[in-house]
């Protein structure tokens, strides 16, 4: 057992992150992860009325079935971004668009 890493070793998470970025897969990966965790982050009522999540260049687009829910969430867009950024990493979502 080694208690230290060699200089040329890197944490697996860092390697995966670099690969995702290099191949332009970062947004798709995190969008899929958000879908998986959406109900946990936003609650059952929001998850039930969410039709689609898309992440592109820091902009999260949320398609909702309910106009009244869309109106209600429009006041909480910053809070939604904060919650997602806490779950994944700071700066992932810079803007939330509801449609």
C-alpha positions in Angstrom: 0.0 0.0 0.0 1.2 3.4 -0.9 0.3 6.4 1.2 1.1 9.0 -1.5 0.6 9.4 -5.2 3.4 9.8 -7.7 3.7 13.2 -9.4 2.3 12.0 -12.7 -0.7 10.4 -11.1 -4.0 12.3 -11.1 -7.3 11.6 -9.3 -9.8 9.7 -11.5 -12.4 12.5 -11.3 -9.9 15.0 -12.7 -9.0 12.7 -15.6 -12.7 12.1 -16.4 -13.4 15.8 -16.3 -10.6 16.6 -18.7 -11.8 13.8 -21.1 -15.3 15.1 -21.1 -14.1 18.6 -21.8 -11.7 17.5 -24.5 -14.4 15.6 -26.4 -17.1 18.2 -25.9 -19.2 15.8 -23.8 -19.3 17.8 -20.5 -22.7 19.4 -21.0 -24.3 16.1 -22.0 -22.8 14.2 -19.0 -24.0 16.8 -16.5 -27.4 17.1 -18.1 -27.8 13.3 -17.7 -26.6 13.5 -14.1 -29.1 16.3 -13.4 -32.0 14.2 -14.8 -31.0 11.4 -12.5 -30.9 13.7 -9.4 -33.7 16.1 -10.5 -36.4 14.8 -8.2 -34.1 14.7 -5.2 -33.0 18.3 -5.9 -36.3 19.9 -6.9 -39.0 17.6 -5.3 -41.6 15.3 -6.7 -44.1 18.0 -7.8 -41.5 19.8 -10.0 -40.0 16.5 -11.3 -43.5 15.3 -12.3 -44.1 18.3 -14.5 -40.6 18.6 -16.0 -40.5 17.4 -19.6 -36.9 18.1 -20.5 -33.6 19.4 -19.1 -30.9 20.7 -21.4 -27.5 22.1 -20.5 -25.5 24.1 -23.0 -22.6 26.5 -22.2 -23.8 27.1 -18.6 -27.4 27.7 -19.6 -29.9 25.2 -18.2 -33.2 25.0 -20.1 -36.1 23.5 -18.2 -39.2 22.5 -20.2 -42.2 22.3 -18.0 -45.7 21.0 -18.7 -47.4 23.5 -16.3 -47.7 27.2 -17.1 -48.5 27.9 -13.4 -45.4 26.0 -12.2 -43.3 27.8 -14.8 -44.5 31.1 -13.5 -43.8 30.0 -9.9 -40.3 28.8 -10.7 -39.5 32.0 -12.6 -39.0 33.7 -9.3 -36.6 31.0 -8.1 -34.2 30.7 -11.1 -31.2 31.8 -9.1 -32.0 29.4 -6.3 -32.3 26.5 -8.8 -28.9 27.4 -10.2 -27.4 27.5 -6.7 -28.9 24.2 -5.8 -27.6 22.5 -8.9 -24.1 24.1 -8.5 -24.0 22.8 -4.9 -24.9 19.3 -6.0 -22.3 19.2 -8.8 -19.8 22.0 -8.8 -19.8 25.8 -8.7 -20.3 27.6 -12.0 -21.8 24.7 -13.8 -25.2 26.5 -14.3 -24.9 30.2 -14.9 -28.4 30.8 -16.1 -31.7 29.1 -15.9 -34.3 29.4 -18.7 -37.8 28.1 -18.3 -40.0 27.1 -21.2 
